[in-house]
Amino acid sequence: MSGPLEGVRVLDLTTVVMGPYATQILADLGADVVKVEPPEGDVMRYAWPFRHPGMGHIFLNANRNKRSAVLDLKSPGGREAALALARRADVLVYNIRPQAMARLKLSYEEVKSANARIIYVGCFGYSQRGPYAAKAAYDDLIQGAAGIPWLLQKQGAAEPRYAPIIVADRAVGQQVASAVSAALYFRERSGKGQRVDVPMFEHLLQIVLGEHLGGYTFDPQQGEPGYARMLAPDRRPYQTKDGYVCALIYNDKQWKAYFEVLGKPEMFRNERYSSQESRSRHYAEAYAFVAEQMKTRTTAEWIAALERADIPVQRMNSLADIVADPHLAATGYFRSVEHPTEGRLRSMAVPSEWSESPPAYRRHAPRLGEHTREVLREAGLSEEKVSALLSSGAAKEPSL
């Protein structure tokens, strides 16, 4: 086997990051993912840098282990071909608004009529049960709706900012892959397919509010919202004499050891530092104290001292540091692969390890329409029908 989902076929109608990242997880786990792209291709194909137009770096890192077919779903022929693919699929994943899927005549009811066992998964902005149902959504907008820029300013940033990672798309993409796996398990036991909606806003709130619901957890309210430790202005990499270090002094044992490293063991008897409950009421003051102390030694000195004291510590890496990290080299996290058109690429490993059904790198990220003819034949379309679709523009394959 080449992964626990071997034998599962996924019809991937997603673009940009959230959906493609979710379906890449499924593909890495062994599913046969057929990525159906519009004639112009997934927009992330064109995000610089790239060696050749249409094969941008973000696309390459979210679409390995997939096959690409191009269909114009707005044309009758393209829609008919998509339904033919759906008849032989286990899962369909899309990430446009459900209203747009209905306009394409590819709603759950219409796809279910072609394949009653289909698991029909939508990942989009907001729950369809509320007034935001039809609103457009992108990562930046959902970060804002979920309060992330507000939290960064609350912590001390000069102005609200988005997190500099595509956090909503990728976090919710993982939830999509989890939902697909659970729905497959349910179908295995019951024989029933189903519709599954994975709204971005509500799922990102699970991550944000897990700690920041704070006093709103209780009814009536008990204290303020927000987790004080996360919002402390000095919860950040600590400046040293020559750089920065990341350290987490958290439990009683670690705080006691830290004061011993400083040569001030008596400070642990201070009521502000002596217990978890007390520290949780004074995180801003505690972290400000640590920030001042960290300026007195070099990064190397602090790492050595804190490791001896069994206090969690880590260097602050740049992106270049990560690529050169010796731990990642030892585990084979990065590997070089040869792409037939893009040359040598650095590929990231699947970040889970399996004793019986390990995932594998099986396919390069595809060229636009690289597998159109192949997957349409597999769907049962005749050679004449495939050629007609290609001639009409309802389908597309790459030029030689």
C-alpha positions as CSV (number, residue, x, y, z in Angstrom):
1,M,0.0,0.0,0.0
2,S,1.1,3.6,-0.6
3,G,-0.9,5.2,2.1
4,P,-4.0,4.5,4.2
5,L,-6.4,6.1,1.7
6,E,-5.2,4.0,-1.2
7,G,-8.2,3.1,-3.4
8,V,-10.2,6.3,-2.5
9,R,-10.8,8.6,-5.4
10,V,-11.3,12.3,-4.8
11,L,-12.7,14.8,-7.3
12,D,-11.0,18.0,-6.4
13,L,-12.8,21.2,-7.7
14,T,-10.8,23.5,-5.5
15,T,-8.3,26.4,-6.2
16,V,-6.0,28.8,-4.3
17,V,-4.8,27.3,-1.0
18,M,-7.4,26.0,1.5
19,G,-9.0,23.3,-0.8
20,P,-5.8,22.3,-2.6
21,Y,-3.9,22.0,0.7
22,A,-6.7,19.8,2.1
23,T,-6.8,17.5,-1.0
24,Q,-3.0,17.3,-1.0
25,I,-3.2,15.9,2.5
26,L,-5.6,13.3,1.2
27,A,-3.4,12.6,-1.8
28,D,-0.3,12.2,0.4
29,L,-2.3,9.7,2.4
30,G,-2.8,7.6,-0.7
31,A,-6.0,8.9,-2.3
32,D,-6.2,9.3,-6.1
33,V,-7.0,13.0,-6.4
34,V,-8.2,14.3,-9.7
35,K,-7.8,18.1,-9.7
36,V,-10.3,19.6,-12.1
37,E,-9.1,23.1,-13.2
38,P,-10.7,25.8,-15.2
39,P,-9.2,26.5,-18.7
40,E,-7.0,29.3,-17.2
41,G,-5.8,27.0,-14.4
42,D,-5.6,27.4,-10.6
43,V,-4.7,31.0,-9.9
44,M,-1.8,29.9,-7.6
45,R,0.0,28.5,-10.6
46,Y,1.0,32.1,-11.3
47,A,2.3,33.2,-7.9
48,W,6.0,34.2,-8.2
49,P,8.6,32.7,-8.0
50,F,8.5,30.1,-10.7
51,R,10.8,28.6,-13.3
52,H,8.1,28.5,-15.9
53,P,4.7,30.3,-15.9
54,G,1.9,28.2,-14.6
55,M,4.1,26.3,-12.1
56,G,4.5,28.7,-9.2
57,H,6.0,27.7,-5.9
58,I,2.8,27.8,-3.9
59,F,1.0,25.6,-6.5
60,L,3.9,23.1,-6.4
61,N,3.7,22.9,-2.6
62,A,-0.1,22.3,-2.5
63,N,-0.7,19.9,-5.5
64,R,1.7,17.0,-5.4
65,N,0.4,13.5,-5.8
66,K,-2.5,14.8,-7.9
67,R,-3.6,14.5,-11.5
68,S,-4.8,17.6,-13.4
69,A,-7.8,17.7,-15.8
70,V,-9.1,20.8,-17.4
71,L,-12.9,21.2,-17.8
72,D,-14.9,24.3,-18.4
73,L,-17.7,23.7,-15.9
74,K,-19.7,26.5,-17.3
75,S,-20.2,24.6,-20.6
76,P,-22.7,21.8,-20.9
77,G,-20.0,19.4,-22.1
78,G,-17.7,20.3,-19.2
79,R,-20.5,19.8,-16.6
80,E,-21.4,16.5,-18.2
81,A,-17.8,15.3,-18.0
82,A,-17.5,16.4,-14.4
83,L,-20.6,14.4,-13.5
84,A,-19.1,11.4,-15.3
85,L,-16.0,11.8,-13.0
86,A,-18.3,12.2,-10.0
87,R,-20.0,8.9,-10.7
88,R,-16.7,7.0,-10.1
89,A,-15.5,9.2,-7.2
90,D,-15.8,8.6,-3.5
91,V,-15.4,12.3,-2.5
92,L,-16.0,15.6,-4.2
93,V,-14.4,18.7,-2.6
94,Y,-15.1,22.3,-3.7
95,N,-14.3,25.7,-2.2
96,I,-16.5,28.2,-4.0
97,R,-19.7,29.3,-2.4
98,P,-22.6,26.8,-2.6
99,Q,-24.6,29.3,-4.5
100,A,-22.0,29.2,-7.3
101,M,-22.1,25.4,-7.3
102,A,-25.8,25.6,-7.8
103,R,-25.4,27.9,-10.7
104,L,-23.1,25.4,-12.3
105,K,-25.8,22.8,-11.7
106,L,-23.4,20.8,-9.5
107,S,-25.2,21.2,-6.2
108,Y,-25.3,18.3,-3.7
109,E,-28.7,17.1,-4.9
110,E,-27.5,17.1,-8.6
111,V,-24.3,15.3,-7.8
112,K,-26.0,12.9,-5.5
113,S,-28.4,11.9,-8.3
114,A,-25.4,10.8,-10.2
115,N,-23.7,9.0,-7.3
116,A,-25.7,8.4,-4.1
117,R,-22.6,7.3,-2.2
118,I,-20.7,10.5,-2.9
119,I,-19.2,12.4,0.1
120,Y,-19.8,16.0,-1.0
121,V,-17.5,18.4,0.9
122,G,-17.7,22.2,0.7
123,C,-15.2,24.5,2.3
124,F,-16.1,28.1,2.1
125,G,-16.4,31.3,4.2
126,Y,-19.4,30.9,6.5
127,S,-22.1,28.5,7.7
128,Q,-25.0,28.4,5.3
129,R,-27.4,28.7,8.3
130,G,-26.6,32.4,9.0
131,P,-26.8,35.8,7.4
132,Y,-23.2,35.6,6.1
133,A,-24.0,32.5,4.0
134,A,-23.4,34.2,0.6
135,K,-20.4,36.4,1.6
136,A,-17.1,36.0,-0.2
137,A,-14.2,34.9,2.0
138,Y,-10.4,34.8,1.7
139,D,-7.7,34.2,4.3
140,D,-7.2,37.8,5.2
141,L,-11.0,38.4,5.6
142,I,-11.4,35.4,7.8
143,Q,-8.4,36.3,9.9
144,G,-10.0,39.7,10.5
145,A,-13.5,38.2,11.3
146,A,-11.9,35.8,13.8
147,G,-10.1,38.6,15.6
148,I,-6.4,37.8,14.8
149,P,-5.4,41.3,13.8
150,W,-7.1,42.7,16.8
151,L,-5.3,40.2,19.1
152,L,-2.0,41.2,17.6
153,Q,-2.7,44.9,18.3
154,K,-4.0,44.0,21.8
155,Q,-0.6,42.3,22.4
156,G,1.3,45.4,21.5
157,A,1.6,45.7,17.8
158,A,1.5,49.4,16.6
159,E,-1.5,48.6,14.4
160,P,-3.6,45.6,13.5
161,R,-1.9,43.1,11.2
162,Y,-2.6,39.8,9.6
163,A,-0.5,36.8,10.6
164,P,2.2,36.5,7.9
165,I,1.1,32.9,7.0
166,I,-2.0,31.7,5.3
167,V,-3.3,30.6,8.6
168,A,-7.0,30.4,8.0
169,D,-6.7,28.5,4.7
170,R,-4.2,26.0,6.0
171,A,-5.8,25.4,9.4
172,V,-9.3,24.9,7.9
173,G,-7.7,22.8,5.1
174,Q,-6.6,20.4,7.8
175,Q,-10.1,20.3,9.1
176,V,-11.4,19.5,5.6
177,A,-9.1,16.5,5.3
178,S,-10.2,15.3,8.8
179,A,-13.8,15.7,7.9
180,V,-13.3,13.7,4.7
181,S,-11.6,10.9,6.6
182,A,-14.4,10.7,9.2
183,A,-17.1,10.7,6.5
184,L,-15.3,7.9,4.7
185,Y,-15.3,5.9,7.9
186,F,-19.0,6.6,8.4
187,R,-19.8,5.5,4.9
188,E,-17.8,2.3,5.4
189,R,-20.0,1.4,8.4
190,S,-23.3,2.7,7.1
191,G,-23.1,2.6,3.3
192,K,-24.3,6.3,3.2
193,G,-22.7,9.2,1.5
194,Q,-23.5,12.7,2.7
195,R,-23.0,16.4,2.4
196,V,-20.4,18.0,4.7
197,D,-19.9,21.8,5.1
198,V,-16.6,23.1,6.5
199,P,-17.0,26.9,7.0
200,M,-13.8,28.8,7.5
201,F,-15.1,31.4,10.0
202,E,-16.5,28.9,12.4
203,H,-13.6,26.5,12.2
204,L,-10.9,29.3,12.7
205,L,-12.9,30.4,15.7
206,Q,-12.3,27.0,17.3
207,I,-8.6,27.8,17.2
208,V,-8.8,31.4,18.3
209,L,-11.4,31.0,21.0
210,G,-10.0,27.8,22.5
211,E,-7.9,30.1,24.7
212,H,-9.2,33.6,24.0
213,L,-12.9,33.0,24.9
214,G,-11.5,33.6,28.5
215,G,-14.1,35.0,30.8
216,Y,-16.8,34.7,28.2
217,T,-16.5,30.9,28.8
218,F,-18.8,31.5,31.9
219,D,-22.3,32.7,31.9
220,P,-22.5,35.2,33.6
221,Q,-19.1,36.4,32.5
222,Q,-16.2,35.7,34.8
223,G,-13.3,38.0,34.1
224,E,-12.2,39.4,30.7
225,P,-12.0,37.6,27.4
226,G,-8.5,36.8,26.1
227,Y,-5.7,34.6,27.5
228,A,-3.4,36.8,29.4
229,R,-0.3,34.8,28.8
230,M,-0.8,35.0,25.0
231,L,-1.5,38.7,25.1
232,A,1.4,39.7,27.3
233,P,3.5,42.2,25.3
234,D,6.7,40.4,26.2
235,R,5.4,37.0,25.0
236,R,7.8,37.1,22.1
237,P,11.4,36.0,21.3
238,Y,13.6,37.5,23.9
239,Q,16.4,39.8,22.8
240,T,19.9,38.7,24.0
241,K,23.2,40.4,23.8
242,D,23.7,39.2,20.2
243,G,20.3,38.0,18.9
244,Y,17.1,36.4,20.0
245,V,16.1,33.3,21.9
246,C,12.8,31.5,22.3
247,A,12.2,30.2,25.9
248,L,9.1,29.1,27.8
249,I,9.3,29.2,31.5
250,Y,6.0,27.8,32.4
251,N,5.5,25.5,35.4
252,D,6.7,25.8,39.0
253,K,9.7,23.6,38.4
254,Q,10.9,25.7,35.5
255,W,10.4,29.1,37.3
256,K,12.3,27.8,40.3
257,A,15.1,26.6,38.0
258,Y,15.1,29.9,36.2
259,F,15.6,32.0,39.3
260,E,18.4,29.6,40.3
261,V,20.1,30.2,36.9
262,L,19.9,34.0,37.6
263,G,21.4,33.4,41.0
264,K,18.2,34.8,42.7
265,P,16.5,31.7,44.1
266,E,14.7,33.8,46.7
267,M,12.5,35.3,44.0
268,F,10.5,32.1,43.7
269,R,9.1,32.9,47.1
270,N,7.6,36.1,45.8
271,E,3.8,35.5,45.7
272,R,3.6,36.8,42.1
273,Y,5.9,34.0,40.9
274,S,5.4,31.1,43.3
275,S,2.3,29.4,41.8
276,Q,0.7,28.8,38.5
277,E,-2.5,30.6,39.6
278,S,-0.6,33.7,40.8
279,R,1.6,33.9,37.6
280,S,-1.5,33.6,35.5
281,R,-2.7,36.9,37.0
282,H,0.6,38.6,36.4
283,Y,1.9,37.3,33.1
284,A,2.7,40.7,31.7
285,E,4.9,41.6,34.6
286,A,6.6,38.2,34.7
287,Y,7.4,38.2,31.0
288,A,8.7,41.8,31.2
289,F,11.1,40.7,33.9
290,V,12.4,37.8,31.8
291,A,12.8,40.1,28.8
292,E,15.1,42.4,30.8
293,Q,17.2,39.5,32.2
294,M,17.7,37.9,28.7
295,K,19.5,41.0,27.5
296,T,22.4,40.2,29.9
297,R,23.8,37.2,28.1
298,T,24.4,35.9,24.6
299,T,22.1,33.6,22.8
300,A,24.6,30.7,23.1
301,E,25.0,31.4,26.8
302,W,21.3,31.3,27.4
303,I,20.7,28.2,25.4
304,A,23.4,26.4,27.3
305,A,22.2,27.6,30.7
306,L,18.5,26.9,30.1
307,E,19.2,23.5,28.7
308,R,21.2,22.6,31.7
309,A,18.3,23.7,33.9
310,D,15.8,21.7,31.8
311,I,13.9,24.8,30.7
312,P,12.5,24.6,27.2
313,V,14.5,26.8,24.8
314,Q,15.0,27.0,21.1
315,R,16.8,29.3,18.7
316,M,14.7,31.7,16.6
317,N,15.1,30.4,13.1
318,S,15.0,32.4,9.9
319,L,13.5,30.6,6.8
320,A,17.1,30.0,5.7
321,D,17.9,28.5,9.1
322,I,14.9,26.1,8.7
323,V,16.1,24.8,5.3
324,A,19.6,24.1,6.8
325,D,18.3,22.7,10.1
326,P,20.3,19.6,11.1
327,H,17.2,17.8,12.7
328,L,15.3,18.2,9.5
329,A,18.3,16.9,7.6
330,A,18.5,13.8,9.9
331,T,14.7,13.0,9.5
332,G,14.7,13.6,5.7
333,Y,12.0,16.3,6.0
334,F,13.3,17.9,2.8
335,R,14.1,15.8,-0.2
336,S,15.2,16.6,-3.7
337,V,12.8,15.4,-6.4
338,E,13.0,15.7,-10.2
339,H,10.0,17.3,-11.9
340,P,9.7,16.6,-15.6
341,T,9.3,20.3,-16.5
342,E,10.5,22.2,-13.5
343,G,13.8,20.4,-12.8
344,R,15.0,19.7,-9.3
345,L,12.7,20.8,-6.5
346,R,12.8,20.7,-2.7
347,S,9.9,18.7,-1.4
348,M,8.6,18.5,2.1
349,A,7.8,15.2,3.7
350,V,4.4,14.1,5.0
351,P,4.7,15.1,8.7
352,S,3.3,11.9,10.1
353,E,5.0,8.5,10.3
354,W,3.2,5.2,9.8
355,S,4.3,1.7,10.7
356,E,2.0,-0.2,8.2
357,S,0.7,2.1,5.5
358,P,3.2,4.9,5.0
359,P,2.3,7.8,2.7
360,A,4.6,8.4,-0.2
361,Y,5.6,11.0,-2.8
362,R,4.0,9.3,-5.9
363,R,3.4,12.1,-8.4
364,H,4.8,15.5,-9.2
365,A,2.5,18.5,-9.1
366,P,0.9,18.3,-12.5
367,R,1.0,20.6,-15.5
368,L,-2.3,22.2,-16.4
369,G,-4.5,19.6,-17.9
370,E,-1.7,17.0,-17.9
371,H,-4.1,14.1,-17.3
372,T,-7.3,15.4,-19.0
373,R,-7.4,12.7,-21.6
374,E,-6.4,10.0,-19.2
375,V,-9.1,10.7,-16.5
376,L,-11.9,11.2,-19.0
377,R,-11.1,7.8,-20.5
378,E,-11.2,6.3,-17.0
379,A,-14.6,7.9,-16.5
380,G,-15.9,5.9,-19.4
381,L,-16.0,8.6,-22.1
382,S,-15.3,7.3,-25.6
383,E,-12.2,8.5,-27.5
384,E,-14.6,10.4,-29.8
385,K,-16.3,12.1,-26.9
386,V,-13.0,13.1,-25.4
387,S,-11.7,14.5,-28.7
388,A,-15.0,16.4,-29.1
389,L,-14.6,18.0,-25.7
390,L,-11.1,19.0,-26.4
391,S,-12.0,20.4,-29.8
392,S,-14.9,22.5,-28.4
393,G,-12.8,24.0,-25.5
394,A,-14.9,22.3,-22.9
395,A,-11.7,20.3,-22.0
396,K,-8.1,21.1,-22.4
397,E,-4.7,19.4,-22.4
398,P,-1.2,20.8,-22.6
399,S,0.4,21.5,-25.9
400,L,3.4,19.4,-26.6
